[in-house]
Amino acid sequence: MKLDSFGSRNFEDRLDSFSPASSDQFSLLPPDNARGNFTKVVQRVAVKFVLGAESIKGYESRIPPGISATVNVELK
């Protein structure tokens, strides 16, 4: 994981959990594109990553909630 505030510094993390669908699927009245609207709309899915304790040593107080990150997931 790379955090925007720290340039090229890599942090080790693990995928803890993710939402099974985007938020509009859980809404009371989900959108229905029955009129043939084929515009691609970006959907956001909630994902939780846990940073490794050794990886963030010295950075604990400088990583605020909501910081932008670039994450690469390696499947094993």
N, CA, C and O atoms as a CHARMM CRD file, in Angstrom:
* protein
*
  304
    1    1 MET  N      0.84500  -1.16200   0.00000 PROA 1      0.00000
    2    1 MET  CA     0.00000   0.00000   0.00000 PROA 1      0.00000
    3    1 MET  C      0.89600   1.23200   0.00000 PROA 1      0.00000
    4    1 MET  O      1.87600   1.30900   0.74100 PROA 1      0.00000
    5    2 LYS  N      0.54100   2.19000  -0.84500 PROA 2      0.00000
    6    2 LYS  CA     1.22400   3.47800  -0.86300 PROA 2      0.00000
    7    2 LYS  C      0.22500   4.54500  -0.45400 PROA 2      0.00000
    8    2 LYS  O     -0.88700   4.59300  -0.98000 PROA 2      0.00000
    9    3 LEU  N      0.61400   5.40200   0.48100 PROA 3      0.00000
   10    3 LEU  CA    -0.22900   6.49700   0.93100 PROA 3      0.00000
   11    3 LEU  C      0.25700   7.77800   0.27200 PROA 3      0.00000
   12    3 LEU  O      1.46100   8.02700   0.21500 PROA 3      0.00000
   13    4 ASP  N     -0.66300   8.59000  -0.22400 PROA 4      0.00000
   14    4 ASP  CA    -0.31700   9.80500  -0.96400 PROA 4      0.00000
   15    4 ASP  C      0.62400  10.72400  -0.20100 PROA 4      0.00000
   16    4 ASP  O      1.48000  11.36400  -0.81200 PROA 4      0.00000
   17    5 SER  N      0.49200  10.80500   1.09400 PROA 5      0.00000
   18    5 SER  CA     1.28400  11.73800   1.90500 PROA 5      0.00000
   19    5 SER  C      2.74600  11.34200   2.05100 PROA 5      0.00000
   20    5 SER  O      3.57300  12.17700   2.41700 PROA 5      0.00000
   21    6 PHE  N      3.08000  10.08400   1.77000 PROA 6      0.00000
   22    6 PHE  CA     4.42600   9.59700   2.03900 PROA 6      0.00000
   23    6 PHE  C      5.19600   9.17300   0.79400 PROA 6      0.00000
   24    6 PHE  O      6.14500   8.39600   0.89600 PROA 6      0.00000
   25    7 GLY  N      4.81200   9.65900  -0.36300 PROA 7      0.00000
   26    7 GLY  CA     5.55700   9.41300  -1.59000 PROA 7      0.00000
   27    7 GLY  C      5.69100   7.94700  -1.93900 PROA 7      0.00000
   28    7 GLY  O      4.69300   7.24700  -2.11000 PROA 7      0.00000
   29    8 SER  N      6.93100   7.48200  -2.04400 PROA 8      0.00000
   30    8 SER  CA     7.17000   6.11600  -2.50600 PROA 8      0.00000
   31    8 SER  C      7.27600   5.10500  -1.36100 PROA 8      0.00000
   32    8 SER  O      7.60800   3.94400  -1.60300 PROA 8      0.00000
   33    9 ARG  N      7.00700   5.51100  -0.14600 PROA 9      0.00000
   34    9 ARG  CA     7.07400   4.60000   1.01300 PROA 9      0.00000
   35    9 ARG  C      5.97300   3.54700   0.90900 PROA 9      0.00000
   36    9 ARG  O      4.79900   3.88900   0.76100 PROA 9      0.00000
   37   10 ASN  N      6.34600   2.26500   0.98600 PROA 10     0.00000
   38   10 ASN  CA     5.37800   1.16400   0.94700 PROA 10     0.00000
   39   10 ASN  C      5.05400   0.69900   2.35900 PROA 10     0.00000
   40   10 ASN  O      5.94000   0.61200   3.20900 PROA 10     0.00000
   41   11 PHE  N      3.79800   0.40600   2.60300 PROA 11     0.00000
   42   11 PHE  CA     3.35000  -0.13300   3.88600 PROA 11     0.00000
   43   11 PHE  C      2.77900  -1.52800   3.65200 PROA 11     0.00000
   44   11 PHE  O      2.06400  -1.76000   2.67700 PROA 11     0.00000
   45   12 GLU  N      3.09800  -2.45100   4.55000 PROA 12     0.00000
   46   12 GLU  CA     2.54600  -3.79900   4.47000 PROA 12     0.00000
   47   12 GLU  C      1.18100  -3.79100   5.13500 PROA 12     0.00000
   48   12 GLU  O      0.99100  -3.16400   6.17600 PROA 12     0.00000
   49   13 ASP  N      0.23800  -4.48600   4.53200 PROA 13     0.00000
   50   13 ASP  CA    -1.10700  -4.54300   5.07800 PROA 13     0.00000
   51   13 ASP  C     -1.75000  -5.86000   4.69700 PROA 13     0.00000
   52   13 ASP  O     -1.16600  -6.66800   3.97400 PROA 13     0.00000
   53   14 ARG  N     -2.96400  -6.06700   5.19400 PROA 14     0.00000
   54   14 ARG  CA    -3.72500  -7.25000   4.78600 PROA 14     0.00000
   55   14 ARG  C     -5.18400  -6.84800   4.62400 PROA 14     0.00000
   56   14 ARG  O     -5.68000  -5.96200   5.31900 PROA 14     0.00000
   57   15 LEU  N     -5.85000  -7.50300   3.71200 PROA 15     0.00000
   58   15 LEU  CA    -7.26100  -7.25300   3.46700 PROA 15     0.00000
   59   15 LEU  C     -8.05500  -7.89900   4.60100 PROA 15     0.00000
   60   15 LEU  O     -8.00100  -9.11400   4.79200 PROA 15     0.00000
   61   16 ASP  N     -8.79000  -7.07900   5.35200 PROA 16     0.00000
   62   16 ASP  CA    -9.55400  -7.58000   6.48200 PROA 16     0.00000
   63   16 ASP  C    -10.96900  -7.96600   6.06600 PROA 16     0.00000
   64   16 ASP  O    -11.44300  -9.04900   6.40700 PROA 16     0.00000
   65   17 SER  N    -11.64900  -7.08000   5.32500 PROA 17     0.00000
   66   17 SER  CA   -13.01000  -7.37000   4.89100 PROA 17     0.00000
   67   17 SER  C    -13.40700  -6.44300   3.75200 PROA 17     0.00000
   68   17 SER  O    -12.75900  -5.42300   3.51500 PROA 17     0.00000
   69   18 PHE  N    -14.47000  -6.80200   3.05400 PROA 18     0.00000
   70   18 PHE  CA   -15.01500  -5.93100   2.01800 PROA 18     0.00000
   71   18 PHE  C    -16.50500  -6.16900   1.90400 PROA 18     0.00000
   72   18 PHE  O    -17.00700  -7.23100   2.27100 PROA 18     0.00000
   73   19 SER  N    -17.20300  -5.17800   1.39500 PROA 19     0.00000
   74   19 SER  CA   -18.65300  -5.23600   1.24700 PROA 19     0.00000
   75   19 SER  C    -19.01100  -6.17200   0.09000 PROA 19     0.00000
   76   19 SER  O    -18.30900  -6.18900  -0.92100 PROA 19     0.00000
   77   20 PRO  N    -20.08400  -6.94600   0.22000 PROA 20     0.00000
   78   20 PRO  CA   -20.46600  -7.86700  -0.86000 PROA 20     0.00000
   79   20 PRO  C    -21.07800  -7.17900  -2.08300 PROA 20     0.00000
   80   20 PRO  O    -21.25200  -7.81500  -3.12300 PROA 20     0.00000
   81   21 ALA  N    -21.40700  -5.88700  -1.97000 PROA 21     0.00000
   82   21 ALA  CA   -21.99100  -5.15900  -3.10400 PROA 21     0.00000
   83   21 ALA  C    -21.78900  -3.66700  -2.89600 PROA 21     0.00000
   84   21 ALA  O    -21.38100  -3.23000  -1.82000 PROA 21     0.00000
   85   22 SER  N    -22.07600  -2.89200  -3.93200 PROA 22     0.00000
   86   22 SER  CA   -21.95900  -1.43600  -3.79300 PROA 22     0.00000
   87   22 SER  C    -23.13900  -0.90300  -2.98600 PROA 22     0.00000
   88   22 SER  O    -24.13800  -1.60000  -2.80700 PROA 22     0.00000
   89   23 SER  N    -23.02400   0.31400  -2.50600 PROA 23     0.00000
   90   23 SER  CA   -24.02100   0.87400  -1.59500 PROA 23     0.00000
   91   23 SER  C    -25.39900   1.02100  -2.22400 PROA 23     0.00000
   92   23 SER  O    -26.39800   0.94800  -1.50800 PROA 23     0.00000
   93   24 ASP  N    -25.49300   1.22700  -3.54600 PROA 24     0.00000
   94   24 ASP  CA   -26.81700   1.38400  -4.15300 PROA 24     0.00000
   95   24 ASP  C    -27.61600   0.07400  -4.12800 PROA 24     0.00000
   96   24 ASP  O    -28.84400   0.10700  -4.20800 PROA 24     0.00000
   97   25 GLN  N    -26.94600  -1.06700  -4.01800 PROA 25     0.00000
   98   25 GLN  CA   -27.65100  -2.34800  -3.93600 PROA 25     0.00000
   99   25 GLN  C    -28.35400  -2.52700  -2.59000 PROA 25     0.00000
  100   25 GLN  O    -29.29500  -3.31200  -2.47800 PROA 25     0.00000
  101   26 PHE  N    -27.89500  -1.79700  -1.56800 PROA 26     0.00000
  102   26 PHE  CA   -28.47600  -1.90300  -0.23600 PROA 26     0.00000
  103   26 PHE  C    -29.49000  -0.79600   0.04200 PROA 26     0.00000
  104   26 PHE  O    -30.07400  -0.75800   1.12400 PROA 26     0.00000
  105   27 SER  N    -29.70600   0.09600  -0.90800 PROA 27     0.00000
  106   27 SER  CA   -30.64000   1.20000  -0.68000 PROA 27     0.00000
  107   27 SER  C    -32.08600   0.71300  -0.74900 PROA 27     0.00000
  108   27 SER  O    -32.37100  -0.35100  -1.30000 PROA 27     0.00000
  109   28 LEU  N    -32.98000   1.49700  -0.18900 PROA 28     0.00000
  110   28 LEU  CA   -34.38900   1.14200  -0.16300 PROA 28     0.00000
  111   28 LEU  C    -34.96700   1.02500  -1.57500 PROA 28     0.00000
  112   28 LEU  O    -35.72500   0.10000  -1.86600 PROA 28     0.00000
  113   29 LEU  N    -34.60400   1.97000  -2.45100 PROA 29     0.00000
  114   29 LEU  CA   -35.04500   1.94600  -3.85000 PROA 29     0.00000
  115   29 LEU  C    -33.81500   1.97100  -4.75800 PROA 29     0.00000
  116   29 LEU  O    -33.38800   3.04700  -5.17600 PROA 29     0.00000
  117   30 PRO  N    -33.23200   0.80000  -5.07200 PROA 30     0.00000
  118   30 PRO  CA   -32.03400   0.78200  -5.91700 PROA 30     0.00000
  119   30 PRO  C    -32.34600   1.28600  -7.32800 PROA 30     0.00000
  120   30 PRO  O    -33.47200   1.13800  -7.80200 PROA 30     0.00000
  121   31 PRO  N    -31.36100   1.87800  -7.99600 PROA 31     0.00000
  122   31 PRO  CA   -31.60200   2.39000  -9.34800 PROA 31     0.00000
  123   31 PRO  C    -31.92500   1.26200 -10.32700 PROA 31     0.00000
  124   31 PRO  O    -31.38900   0.15800 -10.22200 PROA 31     0.00000
  125   32 ASP  N    -32.79700   1.55600 -11.26500 PROA 32     0.00000
  126   32 ASP  CA   -33.17300   0.57600 -12.27800 PROA 32     0.00000
  127   32 ASP  C    -33.01800   1.23300 -13.64600 PROA 32     0.00000
  128   32 ASP  O    -33.77000   2.14700 -13.98600 PROA 32     0.00000
  129   33 ASN  N    -32.06200   0.77800 -14.41900 PROA 33     0.00000
  130   33 ASN  CA   -31.79200   1.36200 -15.72600 PROA 33     0.00000
  131   33 ASN  C    -32.60500   0.65200 -16.80700 PROA 33     0.00000
  132   33 ASN  O    -32.03400   0.07400 -17.73200 PROA 33     0.00000
  133   34 ALA  N    -33.92100   0.69200 -16.69800 PROA 34     0.00000
  134   34 ALA  CA   -34.79400   0.01600 -17.65100 PROA 34     0.00000
  135   34 ALA  C    -34.94100   0.78500 -18.95900 PROA 34     0.00000
  136   34 ALA  O    -35.47000   0.24400 -19.93000 PROA 34     0.00000
  137   35 ARG  N    -34.48900   2.02800 -19.00600 PROA 35     0.00000
  138   35 ARG  CA   -34.65500   2.84700 -20.21000 PROA 35     0.00000
  139   35 ARG  C    -33.50500   2.68200 -21.19900 PROA 35     0.00000
  140   35 ARG  O    -33.43600   3.42600 -22.17600 PROA 35     0.00000
  141   36 GLY  N    -32.62600   1.75500 -20.98000 PROA 36     0.00000
  142   36 GLY  CA   -31.53100   1.53800 -21.91500 PROA 36     0.00000
  143   36 GLY  C    -30.36100   2.47200 -21.70800 PROA 36     0.00000
  144   36 GLY  O    -29.61200   2.73800 -22.64800 PROA 36     0.00000
  145   37 ASN  N    -30.18900   2.97100 -20.51200 PROA 37     0.00000
  146   37 ASN  CA   -29.06800   3.84400 -20.20800 PROA 37     0.00000
  147   37 ASN  C    -27.81800   2.98400 -20.02700 PROA 37     0.00000
  148   37 ASN  O    -27.68500   2.27300 -19.03100 PROA 37     0.00000
  149   38 PHE  N    -26.90800   3.05300 -20.99000 PROA 38     0.00000
  150   38 PHE  CA   -25.71500   2.21000 -20.94400 PROA 38     0.00000
  151   38 PHE  C    -24.47500   2.97700 -20.51500 PROA 38     0.00000
  152   38 PHE  O    -23.35800   2.52900 -20.77200 PROA 38     0.00000
  153   39 THR  N    -24.64700   4.11500 -19.87200 PROA 39     0.00000
  154   39 THR  CA   -23.51400   4.89000 -19.38300 PROA 39     0.00000
  155   39 THR  C    -22.86700   4.15100 -18.22300 PROA 39     0.00000
  156   39 THR  O    -23.54300   3.76900 -17.26800 PROA 39     0.00000
  157   40 LYS  N    -21.57000   3.95200 -18.30700 PROA 40     0.00000
  158   40 LYS  CA   -20.86400   3.25300 -17.24200 PROA 40     0.00000
  159   40 LYS  C    -20.73100   4.18900 -16.05000 PROA 40     0.00000
  160   40 LYS  O    -20.26100   5.31800 -16.18900 PROA 40     0.00000
  161   41 VAL  N    -21.14400   3.71900 -14.88400 PROA 41     0.00000
  162   41 VAL  CA   -21.07100   4.49700 -13.65500 PROA 41     0.00000
  163   41 VAL  C    -20.12600   3.78400 -12.70000 PROA 41     0.00000
  164   41 VAL  O    -20.27100   2.58500 -12.46300 PROA 41     0.00000
  165   42 VAL  N    -19.16600   4.50700 -12.15500 PROA 42     0.00000
  166   42 VAL  CA   -18.21100   3.92000 -11.21800 PROA 42     0.00000
  167   42 VAL  C    -18.92500   3.61300  -9.91000 PROA 42     0.00000
  168   42 VAL  O    -19.61800   4.46600  -9.35500 PROA 42     0.00000
  169   43 GLN  N    -18.75100   2.39700  -9.42700 PROA 43     0.00000
  170   43 GLN  CA   -19.34200   1.98200  -8.15600 PROA 43     0.00000
  171   43 GLN  C    -18.23200   1.83900  -7.12600 PROA 43     0.00000
  172   43 GLN  O    -17.15300   1.32800  -7.42500 PROA 43     0.00000
  173   44 ARG  N    -18.50500   2.28700  -5.93100 PROA 44     0.00000
  174   44 ARG  CA   -17.52400   2.16600  -4.84800 PROA 44     0.00000
  175   44 ARG  C    -17.95600   1.06400  -3.89500 PROA 44     0.00000
  176   44 ARG  O    -19.12000   0.98300  -3.50400 PROA 44     0.00000
  177   45 VAL  N    -17.00900   0.22600  -3.53100 PROA 45     0.00000
  178   45 VAL  CA   -17.25600  -0.86400  -2.60100 PROA 45     0.00000
  179   45 VAL  C    -16.37700  -0.63300  -1.37600 PROA 45     0.00000
  180   45 VAL  O    -15.17800  -0.38700  -1.50100 PROA 45     0.00000
  181   46 ALA  N    -16.97800  -0.71500  -0.20000 PROA 46     0.00000
  182   46 ALA  CA   -16.22300  -0.50300   1.03900 PROA 46     0.00000
  183   46 ALA  C    -15.23900  -1.64400   1.26700 PROA 46     0.00000
  184   46 ALA  O    -15.59600  -2.81900   1.17300 PROA 46     0.00000
  185   47 VAL  N    -13.98600  -1.27800   1.56900 PROA 47     0.00000
  186   47 VAL  CA   -12.91900  -2.25000   1.79600 PROA 47     0.00000
  187   47 VAL  C    -12.17100  -1.83600   3.05300 PROA 47     0.00000
  188   47 VAL  O    -11.92300  -0.64900   3.26800 PROA 47     0.00000
  189   48 LYS  N    -11.80600  -2.81800   3.89200 PROA 48     0.00000
  190   48 LYS  CA   -11.05100  -2.51200   5.11200 PROA 48     0.00000
  191   48 LYS  C     -9.70800  -3.23700   5.05500 PROA 48     0.00000
  192   48 LYS  O     -9.64500  -4.46000   4.93100 PROA 48     0.00000
  193   49 PHE  N     -8.62900  -2.44100   5.14800 PROA 49     0.00000
  194   49 PHE  CA    -7.27400  -2.97500   5.21900 PROA 49     0.00000
  195   49 PHE  C     -6.71900  -2.71100   6.61000 PROA 49     0.00000
  196   49 PHE  O     -7.00500  -1.67900   7.21700 PROA 49     0.00000
  197   50 VAL  N     -5.92100  -3.65300   7.11400 PROA 50     0.00000
  198   50 VAL  CA    -5.26700  -3.49100   8.40500 PROA 50     0.00000
  199   50 VAL  C     -3.77000  -3.36600   8.14700 PROA 50     0.00000
  200   50 VAL  O     -3.15600  -4.25200   7.55300 PROA 50     0.00000
  201   51 LEU  N     -3.19100  -2.25700   8.59900 PROA 51     0.00000
  202   51 LEU  CA    -1.76500  -2.03200   8.41200 PROA 51     0.00000
  203   51 LEU  C     -0.96800  -2.83100   9.43000 PROA 51     0.00000
  204   51 LEU  O     -1.36300  -2.94400  10.59000 PROA 51     0.00000
  205   52 GLY  N      0.16100  -3.38900   8.98800 PROA 52     0.00000
  206   52 GLY  CA     1.02700  -4.15100   9.87900 PROA 52     0.00000
  207   52 GLY  C      1.72900  -3.24000  10.87700 PROA 52     0.00000
  208   52 GLY  O      2.15200  -2.14000  10.52200 PROA 52     0.00000
  209   53 ALA  N      1.85400  -3.68900  12.12500 PROA 53     0.00000
  210   53 ALA  CA     2.44700  -2.88400  13.19100 PROA 53     0.00000
  211   53 ALA  C      3.89500  -2.49300  12.87600 PROA 53     0.00000
  212   53 ALA  O      4.28900  -1.35000  13.10900 PROA 53     0.00000
  213   54 GLU  N      4.67700  -3.42000  12.35600 PROA 54     0.00000
  214   54 GLU  CA     6.07300  -3.11900  12.01300 PROA 54     0.00000
  215   54 GLU  C      6.16200  -2.15800  10.83800 PROA 54     0.00000
  216   54 GLU  O      7.07300  -1.33400  10.76900 PROA 54     0.00000
  217   55 SER  N      5.22200  -2.26600   9.92500 PROA 55     0.00000
  218   55 SER  CA     5.22200  -1.44300   8.71700 PROA 55     0.00000
  219   55 SER  C      4.99700   0.04300   9.01200 PROA 55     0.00000
  220   55 SER  O      5.56900   0.90600   8.34600 PROA 55     0.00000
  221   56 ILE  N      4.16100   0.33500  10.01300 PROA 56     0.00000
  222   56 ILE  CA     3.82600   1.73700  10.30500 PROA 56     0.00000
  223   56 ILE  C      4.60000   2.30700  11.48100 PROA 56     0.00000
  224   56 ILE  O      4.31100   3.41500  11.93300 PROA 56     0.00000
  225   57 LYS  N      5.57500   1.56700  11.98000 PROA 57     0.00000
  226   57 LYS  CA     6.36200   2.03600  13.12600 PROA 57     0.00000
  227   57 LYS  C      6.96000   3.40900  12.81800 PROA 57     0.00000
  228   57 LYS  O      7.67300   3.57800  11.82800 PROA 57     0.00000
  229   58 GLY  N      6.66200   4.38300  13.67400 PROA 58     0.00000
  230   58 GLY  CA     7.13700   5.74600  13.48700 PROA 58     0.00000
  231   58 GLY  C      6.17000   6.63000  12.71100 PROA 58     0.00000
  232   58 GLY  O      6.34100   7.84800  12.67000 PROA 58     0.00000
  233   59 TYR  N      5.15600   6.02800  12.09500 PROA 59     0.00000
  234   59 TYR  CA     4.16500   6.76800  11.29800 PROA 59     0.00000
  235   59 TYR  C      2.78100   6.78200  11.95700 PROA 59     0.00000
  236   59 TYR  O      1.85600   7.39700  11.42800 PROA 59     0.00000
  237   60 GLU  N      2.63000   6.11800  13.09200 PROA 60     0.00000
  238   60 GLU  CA     1.31100   5.92100  13.70400 PROA 60     0.00000
  239   60 GLU  C      0.51800   7.21900  13.85000 PROA 60     0.00000
  240   60 GLU  O     -0.67100   7.25000  13.53400 PROA 60     0.00000
  241   61 SER  N      1.14800   8.27100  14.31500 PROA 61     0.00000
  242   61 SER  CA     0.43600   9.53000  14.57500 PROA 61     0.00000
  243   61 SER  C      0.26500  10.37600  13.30800 PROA 61     0.00000
  244   61 SER  O     -0.45900  11.37100  13.32500 PROA 61     0.00000
  245   62 ARG  N      0.91900   9.99200  12.22000 PROA 62     0.00000
  246   62 ARG  CA     0.85500  10.79300  10.99500 PROA 62     0.00000
  247   62 ARG  C     -0.07900  10.22600   9.93400 PROA 62     0.00000
  248   62 ARG  O     -0.17300  10.78300   8.84000 PROA 62     0.00000
  249   63 ILE  N     -0.77300   9.13000  10.23400 PROA 63     0.00000
  250   63 ILE  CA    -1.70100   8.51800   9.27800 PROA 63     0.00000
  251   63 ILE  C     -3.13200   8.77900   9.75900 PROA 63     0.00000
  252   63 ILE  O     -3.62000   8.08100  10.64800 PROA 63     0.00000
  253   64 PRO  N     -3.80800   9.77700   9.17900 PROA 64     0.00000
  254   64 PRO  CA    -5.17400  10.09800   9.61000 PROA 64     0.00000
  255   64 PRO  C     -6.21200   9.21600   8.91000 PROA 64     0.00000
  256   64 PRO  O     -5.92700   8.64700   7.85600 PROA 64     0.00000
  257   65 PRO  N     -7.39800   9.10100   9.47900 PROA 65     0.00000
  258   65 PRO  CA    -8.47800   8.37400   8.79200 PROA 65     0.00000
  259   65 PRO  C     -8.84800   9.09200   7.49500 PROA 65     0.00000
  260   65 PRO  O     -8.82600  10.32200   7.43800 PROA 65     0.00000
  261   66 GLY  N     -9.18600   8.33500   6.46200 PROA 66     0.00000
  262   66 GLY  CA    -9.64100   8.91400   5.20500 PROA 66     0.00000
  263   66 GLY  C     -8.54500   9.32800   4.25400 PROA 66     0.00000
  264   66 GLY  O     -8.83200   9.96800   3.24200 PROA 66     0.00000
  265   67 ILE  N     -7.30100   8.99100   4.53600 PROA 67     0.00000
  266   67 ILE  CA    -6.17800   9.35500   3.65800 PROA 67     0.00000
  267   67 ILE  C     -6.27100   8.55000   2.35900 PROA 67     0.00000
  268   67 ILE  O     -6.69800   7.39600   2.37400 PROA 67     0.00000
  269   68 SER  N     -5.87800   9.14700   1.25400 PROA 68     0.00000
  270   68 SER  CA    -5.91700   8.46100  -0.04000 PROA 68     0.00000
  271   68 SER  C     -4.77600   7.45700  -0.14000 PROA 68     0.00000
  272   68 SER  O     -3.65300   7.72100   0.29100 PROA 68     0.00000
  273   69 ALA  N     -5.08900   6.29600  -0.72000 PROA 69     0.00000
  274   69 ALA  CA    -4.10300   5.23600  -0.82200 PROA 69     0.00000
  275   69 ALA  C     -4.19500   4.54200  -2.17200 PROA 69     0.00000
  276   69 ALA  O     -5.25500   4.49100  -2.79600 PROA 69     0.00000
  277   70 THR  N     -3.05700   4.00900  -2.60600 PROA 70     0.00000
  278   70 THR  CA    -3.00300   3.14100  -3.77700 PROA 70     0.00000
  279   70 THR  C     -2.67700   1.76600  -3.25500 PROA 70     0.00000
  280   70 THR  O     -1.64300   1.56900  -2.61700 PROA 70     0.00000
  281   71 VAL  N     -3.55400   0.80500  -3.52000 PROA 71     0.00000
  282   71 VAL  CA    -3.40900  -0.51800  -2.93500 PROA 71     0.00000
  283   71 VAL  C     -3.28500  -1.56500  -4.03700 PROA 71     0.00000
  284   71 VAL  O     -4.06500  -1.57100  -4.99000 PROA 71     0.00000
  285   72 ASN  N     -2.31100  -2.44000  -3.90200 PROA 72     0.00000
  286   72 ASN  CA    -2.16500  -3.60300  -4.77300 PROA 72     0.00000
  287   72 ASN  C     -2.47200  -4.83900  -3.96100 PROA 72     0.00000
  288   72 ASN  O     -1.89700  -5.03600  -2.89100 PROA 72     0.00000
  289   73 VAL  N     -3.37600  -5.68200  -4.45300 PROA 73     0.00000
  290   73 VAL  CA    -3.75600  -6.89100  -3.73200 PROA 73     0.00000
  291   73 VAL  C     -3.13500  -8.09200  -4.41500 PROA 73     0.00000
  292   73 VAL  O     -3.30400  -8.28500  -5.61900 PROA 73     0.00000
  293   74 GLU  N     -2.41300  -8.90400  -3.64800 PROA 74     0.00000
  294   74 GLU  CA    -1.79000 -10.11200  -4.16700 PROA 74     0.00000
  295   74 GLU  C     -2.59700 -11.30200  -3.66500 PROA 74     0.00000
  296   74 GLU  O     -2.70500 -11.52500  -2.45900 PROA 74     0.00000
  297   75 LEU  N     -3.15900 -12.05800  -4.58900 PROA 75     0.00000
  298   75 LEU  CA    -3.94700 -13.24200  -4.20900 PROA 75     0.00000
  299   75 LEU  C     -3.03600 -14.43500  -4.07100 PROA 75     0.00000
  300   75 LEU  O     -2.18100 -14.68100  -4.92200 PROA 75     0.00000
  301   76 LYS  N     -3.22100 -15.18100  -2.98900 PROA 76     0.00000
  302   76 LYS  CA    -2.38800 -16.37300  -2.75200 PROA 76     0.00000
  303   76 LYS  C     -3.23200 -17.61400  -2.78600 PROA 76     0.00000
  304   76 LYS  O     -2.71500 -18.71700  -2.60800 PROA 76     0.00000
